[in-house]
Every structure is written in structure tokens, then in C-alpha cells.
Amino acid sequence: MRCNIALLGFMGCGKTSVGRKVARRIGWEFHDTDAIVEKRVGLSIPEIFSRYGEEYFRTLETEILAELATRHHLVLATGGGLPVKEKNREILKEHFFTVFLRVSFPLLFERIRRSTNRPLLKKYRTPEELEALYWARIPYYESAHVIIDADFLTEEEVAEEIIRRARDCGVLT
Ligand code: S3P
């Protein structure tokens, strides 16, 4: 039974800010896998990557997703790489109504290029490398139940659209 909502998409697509708005409107709890990982380890995401490596981060991400999947009435912002792992996609499919916030790469790049809390910007150093990562991930994001094209929508409009689609699919009454 899917009675949680998960937002998927590339870094900078608005999962956290839109997720908070959706949760507030429908009275569900909001969670963010990145924030839970940081709290659990007691370090920021870049520190976790540099001290323990990406694999360690990915393992924790899956553990946290599995824990959250046992709960109900959550809106979850997922890390941009979370749907890449098959195990995570299985958990998402079974326990979450998934929404892909589709934003075009140039727009995302403008939003994230100066961020200091995203270690992948060090691994994928050029816009071309990052864009290749974006396209490699699109098929995983597209496995979501619903896709919202968010380039020309405000965060409020995206939140409204998510709620409307969740109602249409019977996730919300
Ligand atoms: C990642 C995205 C980040 C965070 C980590 C790795 C990714 O989350 O989980 O830096 O692999 O795309 P956001 O999508 O919230 O930036």
C-alpha cells in the first residue's frame, strides 16, 4: 500500500523546498534522506564523502529509505542519486507514490554550479560530465509514477500539481 510520497530528481530540482510545501499543505511529515544521513553520522554530506567515501553514504541512504518505508503519511525528498540503486527503486515502488520533478539541465546547472554542499560537483568537474550524469539518470527518474515538468512552474505550482496528481491516483482523499 503506497501511503507516502517521494520526490525524485536531479540535484537542484527543488525536491526539498517543494516537499516541505506539499507536507505542510496536506498535514503529513516531511523528511529528507540527505538531512537524516547527516544527522546520523554527525557530519555534512561533503565530509561524509571525503572521510568515508560515496559507497558508505549510499549504504546509509538505503538503510534510511528502508526505515522510512515502514512509516505512513510522509513526504520524502530523496537524494539525487537514490533511485539509481535497484534496491532503492524496489522500496520506492512498493511504499511510495513517486514523483519526478523534471527540470532541464541548463536550469539545474545554473542553480547548483556554485553549491559547496554537493560533493559530486567535484567528481564531475565540467558541465559536460555533469550533463552526462544527468542523462544517465533520467531513465531511473522516469520510472516514477508521475512526472512533472517544472521548468516554468513556481514551487507553489509544483506543490499544487503534486497534490492534484496524488488525489487523482487515490493516494490522498
Ligand atoms: C547526490 C545528490 C545530493 C546528495 C549527495 C549525492 C547525487 O542530494 O544526496 O550529494 O548523487 O545526485 P540532492 O539531490 O538533494 O542535492
Boltz pocket constraint, residues with backbone or C-beta under 6 A from the ligand:
constraints:
  - pocket:
      binder: B
      contacts: [[A, 9], [A, 10], [A, 11], [A, 12], [A, 15], [A, 34], [A, 45], [A, 78], [A, 79], [A, 80], [A, 81], [A, 82], [A, 117], [A, 118], [A, 119], [A, 120]]
      max_distance: 6.0
